[in-house]
């Protein structure tokens, strides 16, 4: 799923965030991959991130990523990958 408007970037926590640890590790310039074992924590943090959404576009993107994360959690051999610039 592409994010050509960089809607996700401003929603993500800073790299030194000690609360949203997994989300703060998403590298905007490199690739970040999450596996099935990480999905429960990811989804918990993602719920917090969803509360930061202000526009319908942001909400839609965050919702679509949550759907992918749920699929990753529930199926084997799937990964959630964020591709940076």
N, CA, C and O atoms as CSV, one atom per row, in Angstrom:
chain,resi,resn,atom,element,x,y,z
A,1,UNK,N,N,0.849,-1.163,0.000
A,1,UNK,CA,C,0.000,0.000,0.000
A,1,UNK,C,C,0.903,1.236,0.000
A,1,UNK,O,O,1.779,1.371,0.854
A,2,UNK,N,N,0.693,2.097,-0.920
A,2,UNK,CA,C,1.520,3.290,-1.057
A,2,UNK,C,C,0.982,4.442,-0.208
A,2,UNK,O,O,-0.210,4.520,0.092
A,3,UNK,N,N,1.888,5.316,0.161
A,3,UNK,CA,C,1.537,6.521,0.925
A,3,UNK,C,C,2.245,7.712,0.276
A,3,UNK,O,O,3.130,8.317,0.881
A,4,UNK,N,N,1.848,8.049,-0.973
A,4,UNK,CA,C,2.554,9.094,-1.707
A,4,UNK,C,C,2.474,10.483,-1.059
A,4,UNK,O,O,3.320,11.337,-1.324
A,5,UNK,N,N,1.490,10.707,-0.236
A,5,UNK,CA,C,1.350,12.001,0.451
A,5,UNK,C,C,2.061,12.022,1.801
A,5,UNK,O,O,2.015,13.032,2.505
A,6,UNK,N,N,2.717,10.924,2.173
A,6,UNK,CA,C,3.391,10.790,3.465
A,6,UNK,C,C,2.455,11.136,4.628
A,6,UNK,O,O,2.806,11.912,5.516
A,7,UNK,N,N,1.284,10.557,4.602
A,7,UNK,CA,C,0.321,10.770,5.684
A,7,UNK,C,C,0.793,10.106,6.976
A,7,UNK,O,O,0.545,10.610,8.071
A,8,UNK,N,N,1.473,8.978,6.836
A,8,UNK,CA,C,1.879,8.214,8.010
A,8,UNK,C,C,3.043,8.860,8.754
A,8,UNK,O,O,3.091,8.821,9.984
A,9,UNK,N,N,3.967,9.445,8.028
A,9,UNK,CA,C,5.171,10.012,8.640
A,9,UNK,C,C,4.921,10.903,9.847
A,9,UNK,O,O,5.509,10.670,10.904
A,10,UNK,N,N,4.077,11.904,9.727
A,10,UNK,CA,C,3.822,12.791,10.866
A,10,UNK,C,C,3.087,12.127,12.035
A,10,UNK,O,O,3.127,12.630,13.158
A,11,UNK,N,N,2.420,11.006,11.777
A,11,UNK,CA,C,1.700,10.314,12.847
A,11,UNK,C,C,2.616,9.435,13.698
A,11,UNK,O,O,2.315,9.151,14.858
A,12,UNK,N,N,3.728,9.012,13.114
A,12,UNK,CA,C,4.624,8.094,13.819
A,12,UNK,C,C,5.337,8.792,14.967
A,12,UNK,O,O,5.628,9.986,14.890
A,13,UNK,N,N,5.618,8.045,16.033
A,13,UNK,CA,C,6.343,8.630,17.166
A,13,UNK,C,C,7.812,8.856,16.821
A,13,UNK,O,O,8.330,8.290,15.858
A,14,UNK,N,N,8.463,9.673,17.604
A,14,UNK,CA,C,9.899,9.943,17.429
A,14,UNK,C,C,10.693,8.670,17.718
A,14,UNK,O,O,10.234,7.815,18.475
A,15,UNK,N,N,11.870,8.535,17.128
A,15,UNK,CA,C,12.682,7.336,17.341
A,15,UNK,C,C,13.045,7.060,18.801
A,15,UNK,O,O,13.339,5.919,19.156
A,16,UNK,N,N,13.030,8.069,19.634
A,16,UNK,CA,C,13.392,7.875,21.048
A,16,UNK,C,C,12.163,7.695,21.955
A,16,UNK,O,O,12.289,7.725,23.179
A,17,UNK,N,N,10.982,7.511,21.359
A,17,UNK,CA,C,9.749,7.306,22.133
A,17,UNK,C,C,9.855,6.003,22.925
A,17,UNK,O,O,10.151,4.952,22.356
A,18,UNK,N,N,9.619,6.068,24.216
A,18,UNK,CA,C,9.719,4.888,25.077
A,18,UNK,C,C,8.371,4.220,25.344
A,18,UNK,O,O,8.307,3.220,26.058
A,19,UNK,N,N,7.313,4.756,24.786
A,19,UNK,CA,C,5.980,4.187,24.971
A,19,UNK,C,C,5.591,3.339,23.754
A,19,UNK,O,O,5.202,2.180,23.898
A,20,UNK,N,N,5.698,3.910,22.585
A,20,UNK,CA,C,5.358,3.199,21.339
A,20,UNK,C,C,6.645,2.656,20.725
A,20,UNK,O,O,7.106,3.134,19.689
A,21,UNK,N,N,7.209,1.661,21.377
A,21,UNK,CA,C,8.543,1.177,21.051
A,21,UNK,C,C,8.626,0.598,19.633
A,21,UNK,O,O,9.554,0.919,18.889
A,22,UNK,N,N,7.681,-0.236,19.260
A,22,UNK,CA,C,7.738,-0.813,17.916
A,22,UNK,C,C,7.513,0.244,16.844
A,22,UNK,O,O,8.227,0.283,15.842
A,23,UNK,N,N,6.535,1.086,17.056
A,23,UNK,CA,C,6.232,2.106,16.044
A,23,UNK,C,C,7.352,3.130,15.922
A,23,UNK,O,O,7.584,3.669,14.840
A,24,UNK,N,N,8.045,3.402,17.019
A,24,UNK,CA,C,9.147,4.365,16.958
A,24,UNK,C,C,10.341,3.786,16.208
A,24,UNK,O,O,11.267,4.517,15.856
A,25,UNK,N,N,10.326,2.474,15.963
A,25,UNK,CA,C,11.411,1.827,15.224
A,25,UNK,C,C,11.163,1.803,13.715
A,25,UNK,O,O,12.016,1.335,12.961
A,26,UNK,N,N,10.018,2.294,13.267
A,26,UNK,CA,C,9.772,2.351,11.826
A,26,UNK,C,C,10.686,3.406,11.226
A,26,UNK,O,O,10.613,4.587,11.564
A,27,UNK,N,N,11.548,2.948,10.327
A,27,UNK,CA,C,12.562,3.811,9.713
A,27,UNK,C,C,11.969,4.480,8.474
A,27,UNK,O,O,11.631,3.789,7.513
A,28,UNK,N,N,11.835,5.804,8.474
A,28,UNK,CA,C,11.248,6.468,7.311
A,28,UNK,C,C,12.138,6.415,6.067
A,28,UNK,O,O,11.663,6.677,4.961
A,29,UNK,N,N,13.409,6.084,6.232
A,29,UNK,CA,C,14.343,6.068,5.106
A,29,UNK,C,C,14.801,4.659,4.732
A,29,UNK,O,O,15.456,4.477,3.705
A,30,UNK,N,N,14.471,3.681,5.537
A,30,UNK,CA,C,14.847,2.291,5.262
A,30,UNK,C,C,13.629,1.396,5.427
A,30,UNK,O,O,12.520,1.865,5.686
A,31,UNK,N,N,13.855,0.128,5.276
A,31,UNK,CA,C,12.753,-0.833,5.405
A,31,UNK,C,C,12.647,-1.319,6.846
A,31,UNK,O,O,13.656,-1.501,7.527
A,32,UNK,N,N,11.423,-1.524,7.299
A,32,UNK,CA,C,11.152,-2.062,8.631
A,32,UNK,C,C,10.162,-3.204,8.459
A,32,UNK,O,O,9.127,-3.051,7.809
A,33,UNK,N,N,10.491,-4.361,9.052
A,33,UNK,CA,C,9.665,-5.553,8.895
A,33,UNK,C,C,9.241,-6.066,10.266
A,33,UNK,O,O,10.061,-6.202,11.174
A,34,UNK,N,N,7.949,-6.347,10.400
A,34,UNK,CA,C,7.399,-6.921,11.623
A,34,UNK,C,C,6.871,-8.319,11.319
A,34,UNK,O,O,6.350,-8.573,10.233
A,35,UNK,N,N,7.011,-9.221,12.287
A,35,UNK,CA,C,6.541,-10.590,12.095
A,35,UNK,C,C,5.308,-10.865,12.944
A,35,UNK,O,O,4.846,-10.013,13.702
A,36,UNK,N,N,4.798,-12.061,12.796
A,36,UNK,CA,C,3.562,-12.474,13.466
A,36,UNK,C,C,3.654,-12.368,14.987
A,36,UNK,O,O,2.685,-11.984,15.641
A,37,UNK,N,N,4.799,-12.701,15.543
A,37,UNK,CA,C,4.984,-12.662,16.989
A,37,UNK,C,C,4.870,-11.231,17.523
A,37,UNK,O,O,4.452,-11.027,18.663
A,38,UNK,N,N,5.228,-10.269,16.729
A,38,UNK,CA,C,5.198,-8.865,17.143
A,38,UNK,C,C,3.831,-8.211,16.977
A,38,UNK,O,O,3.633,-7.089,17.444
A,39,UNK,N,N,2.896,-8.872,16.334
A,39,UNK,CA,C,1.640,-8.225,15.954
A,39,UNK,C,C,0.754,-7.803,17.116
A,39,UNK,O,O,0.107,-6.760,17.018
A,40,UNK,N,N,0.690,-8.545,18.197
A,40,UNK,CA,C,-0.160,-8.112,19.317
A,40,UNK,C,C,0.314,-6.775,19.856
A,40,UNK,O,O,-0.489,-5.864,20.055
A,41,UNK,N,N,1.609,-6.652,20.093
A,41,UNK,CA,C,2.153,-5.381,20.585
A,41,UNK,C,C,1.988,-4.298,19.526
A,41,UNK,O,O,1.605,-3.172,19.843
A,42,UNK,N,N,2.278,-4.634,18.263
A,42,UNK,CA,C,2.122,-3.677,17.178
A,42,UNK,C,C,0.696,-3.135,17.148
A,42,UNK,O,O,0.488,-1.923,17.088
A,43,UNK,N,N,-0.276,-4.030,17.191
A,43,UNK,CA,C,-1.681,-3.603,17.128
A,43,UNK,C,C,-2.079,-2.755,18.330
A,43,UNK,O,O,-2.870,-1.822,18.196
A,44,UNK,N,N,-1.547,-3.067,19.479
A,44,UNK,CA,C,-1.825,-2.248,20.659
A,44,UNK,C,C,-1.278,-0.832,20.468
A,44,UNK,O,O,-1.958,0.152,20.757
A,45,UNK,N,N,-0.056,-0.746,19.985
A,45,UNK,CA,C,0.538,0.571,19.727
A,45,UNK,C,C,-0.189,1.266,18.578
A,45,UNK,O,O,-0.376,2.482,18.607
A,46,UNK,N,N,-0.599,0.501,17.571
A,46,UNK,CA,C,-1.281,1.076,16.411
A,46,UNK,C,C,-2.601,1.726,16.816
A,46,UNK,O,O,-3.000,2.738,16.239
A,47,UNK,N,N,-3.274,1.151,17.799
A,47,UNK,CA,C,-4.507,1.738,18.313
A,47,UNK,C,C,-4.230,3.126,18.884
A,47,UNK,O,O,-5.024,4.047,18.690
A,48,UNK,N,N,-3.121,3.277,19.578
A,48,UNK,CA,C,-2.738,4.594,20.101
A,48,UNK,C,C,-2.450,5.567,18.970
A,48,UNK,O,O,-2.838,6.734,19.021
A,49,UNK,N,N,-1.764,5.069,17.952
A,49,UNK,CA,C,-1.448,5.927,16.812
A,49,UNK,C,C,-2.726,6.370,16.104
A,49,UNK,O,O,-2.819,7.509,15.647
A,50,UNK,N,N,-3.705,5.481,16.012
A,50,UNK,CA,C,-4.960,5.800,15.325
A,50,UNK,C,C,-5.661,7.002,15.957
A,50,UNK,O,O,-6.367,7.741,15.272
A,51,UNK,N,N,-5.470,7.195,17.242
A,51,UNK,CA,C,-6.106,8.330,17.915
A,51,UNK,C,C,-5.494,9.670,17.497
A,51,UNK,O,O,-6.061,10.726,17.777
A,52,UNK,N,N,-4.356,9.627,16.839
A,52,UNK,CA,C,-3.701,10.862,16.366
A,52,UNK,C,C,-4.238,11.329,15.015
A,52,UNK,O,O,-3.970,12.455,14.596
A,53,UNK,N,N,-4.986,10.480,14.341
A,53,UNK,CA,C,-5.499,10.815,13.008
A,53,UNK,C,C,-6.481,11.978,13.081
A,53,UNK,O,O,-7.341,12.033,13.960
A,54,UNK,N,N,-6.340,12.879,12.166
A,54,UNK,CA,C,-7.237,14.035,12.122
A,54,UNK,C,C,-8.103,14.045,10.869
A,54,UNK,O,O,-9.244,14.506,10.904
A,55,UNK,N,N,-7.567,13.542,9.771
A,55,UNK,CA,C,-8.317,13.596,8.508
A,55,UNK,C,C,-8.851,12.210,8.158
A,55,UNK,O,O,-8.395,11.194,8.683
A,56,UNK,N,N,-9.818,12.200,7.268
A,56,UNK,CA,C,-10.370,10.922,6.801
A,56,UNK,C,C,-9.321,10.128,6.036
A,56,UNK,O,O,-9.297,8.899,6.110
A,57,UNK,N,N,-8.458,10.818,5.306
A,57,UNK,CA,C,-7.383,10.135,4.575
A,57,UNK,C,C,-6.445,9.406,5.532
A,57,UNK,O,O,-6.069,8.259,5.293
A,58,UNK,N,N,-6.072,10.085,6.617
A,58,UNK,CA,C,-5.213,9.455,7.624
A,58,UNK,C,C,-5.912,8.255,8.258
A,58,UNK,O,O,-5.319,7.186,8.404
A,59,UNK,N,N,-7.170,8.441,8.630
A,59,UNK,CA,C,-7.934,7.356,9.250
A,59,UNK,C,C,-8.039,6.149,8.317
A,59,UNK,O,O,-7.922,5.008,8.763
A,60,UNK,N,N,-8.258,6.398,7.031
A,60,UNK,CA,C,-8.380,5.328,6.057
A,60,UNK,C,C,-7.064,4.556,5.927
A,60,UNK,O,O,-7.067,3.325,5.917
A,61,UNK,N,N,-5.951,5.267,5.829
A,61,UNK,CA,C,-4.640,4.624,5.720
A,61,UNK,C,C,-4.337,3.791,6.959
A,61,UNK,O,O,-3.911,2.642,6.847
A,62,UNK,N,N,-4.552,4.359,8.129
A,62,UNK,CA,C,-4.285,3.659,9.387
A,62,UNK,C,C,-5.182,2.421,9.507
A,62,UNK,O,O,-4.736,1.379,9.986
A,63,UNK,N,N,-6.404,2.528,9.088
A,63,UNK,CA,C,-7.328,1.397,9.123
A,63,UNK,C,C,-6.878,0.279,8.182
A,63,UNK,O,O,-6.938,-0.895,8.546
A,64,UNK,N,N,-6.435,0.628,6.995
A,64,UNK,CA,C,-5.967,-0.377,6.037
A,64,UNK,C,C,-4.724,-1.094,6.555
A,64,UNK,O,O,-4.586,-2.304,6.377
A,65,UNK,N,N,-3.830,-0.362,7.189
A,65,UNK,CA,C,-2.633,-0.990,7.751
A,65,UNK,C,C,-3.021,-1.896,8.913
A,65,UNK,O,O,-2.436,-2.967,9.079
A,66,UNK,N,N,-3.986,-1.489,9.713
A,66,UNK,CA,C,-4.465,-2.343,10.811
A,66,UNK,C,C,-5.027,-3.656,10.267
A,66,UNK,O,O,-4.814,-4.714,10.858
A,67,UNK,N,N,-5.733,-3.593,9.161
A,67,UNK,CA,C,-6.274,-4.799,8.534
A,67,UNK,C,C,-5.148,-5.735,8.103
A,67,UNK,O,O,-5.237,-6.949,8.286
A,68,UNK,N,N,-4.089,-5.162,7.530
A,68,UNK,CA,C,-2.931,-5.978,7.142
A,68,UNK,C,C,-2.257,-6.582,8.372
A,68,UNK,O,O,-1.829,-7.736,8.348
A,69,UNK,N,N,-2.167,-5.809,9.433
A,69,UNK,CA,C,-1.546,-6.297,10.672
A,69,UNK,C,C,-2.348,-7.447,11.276
A,69,UNK,O,O,-1.770,-8.413,11.773
A,70,UNK,N,N,-3.661,-7.347,11.233
A,70,UNK,CA,C,-4.508,-8.431,11.741
A,70,UNK,C,C,-4.318,-9.701,10.918
A,70,UNK,O,O,-4.269,-10.803,11.463
A,71,UNK,N,N,-4.216,-9.540,9.635
A,71,UNK,CA,C,-3.972,-10.704,8.778
A,71,UNK,C,C,-2.610,-11.321,9.086
A,71,UNK,O,O,-2.479,-12.543,9.153
A,72,UNK,N,N,-1.615,-10.488,9.271
A,72,UNK,CA,C,-0.276,-10.961,9.628
A,72,UNK,C,C,-0.309,-11.717,10.960
A,72,UNK,O,O,0.348,-12.747,11.106
A,73,UNK,N,N,-1.061,-11.215,11.913
A,73,UNK,CA,C,-1.184,-11.859,13.217
A,73,UNK,C,C,-1.844,-13.226,13.117
A,73,UNK,O,O,-1.460,-14.167,13.813
A,74,UNK,N,N,-2.838,-13.325,12.247
A,74,UNK,CA,C,-3.685,-14.511,12.199
A,74,UNK,C,C,-3.221,-15.602,11.231
A,74,UNK,O,O,-3.720,-16.726,11.277
A,75,UNK,N,N,-2.280,-15.275,10.368
A,75,UNK,CA,C,-1.811,-16.248,9.383
A,75,UNK,C,C,-0.305,-16.437,9.533
A,75,UNK,O,O,0.383,-15.593,10.106
A,76,UNK,N,N,0.192,-17.543,9.018
A,76,UNK,CA,C,1.626,-17.813,9.113
A,76,UNK,C,C,2.346,-17.371,7.837
A,76,UNK,O,O,1.742,-17.235,6.773
A,77,UNK,N,N,3.632,-17.155,7.977
A,77,UNK,CA,C,4.507,-16.790,6.856
A,77,UNK,C,C,4.141,-15.449,6.224
A,77,UNK,O,O,4.383,-15.233,5.036
A,78,UNK,N,N,3.561,-14.553,7.012
A,78,UNK,CA,C,3.272,-13.201,6.538
A,78,UNK,C,C,4.047,-12.208,7.382
A,78,UNK,O,O,4.302,-12.442,8.563
A,79,UNK,N,N,4.420,-11.096,6.762
A,79,UNK,CA,C,5.160,-10.042,7.457
A,79,UNK,C,C,4.532,-8.707,7.081
A,79,UNK,O,O,3.989,-8.539,5.989
A,80,UNK,N,N,4.618,-7.779,7.996
A,80,UNK,CA,C,4.166,-6.413,7.734
A,80,UNK,C,C,5.416,-5.592,7.476
A,80,UNK,O,O,6.258,-5.440,8.360
A,81,UNK,N,N,5.538,-5.064,6.271
A,81,UNK,CA,C,6.769,-4.382,5.868
A,81,UNK,C,C,6.466,-2.922,5.510
A,81,UNK,O,O,5.557,-2.622,4.736
A,82,UNK,N,N,7.258,-2.038,6.099
A,82,UNK,CA,C,7.201,-0.617,5.783
A,82,UNK,C,C,8.451,-0.299,4.965
A,82,UNK,O,O,9.568,-0.578,5.399
A,83,UNK,N,N,8.261,0.279,3.792
A,83,UNK,CA,C,9.375,0.587,2.908
A,83,UNK,C,C,9.602,2.092,2.933
A,83,UNK,O,O,8.723,2.864,2.550
A,84,UNK,N,N,10.764,2.502,3.378
A,84,UNK,CA,C,11.091,3.920,3.474
A,84,UNK,C,C,11.522,4.493,2.122
A,84,UNK,O,O,11.567,3.791,1.112
A,85,UNK,N,N,11.831,5.770,2.137
A,85,UNK,CA,C,12.253,6.457,0.903
A,85,UNK,C,C,13.559,5.932,0.391
A,85,UNK,O,O,14.053,6.401,-0.634
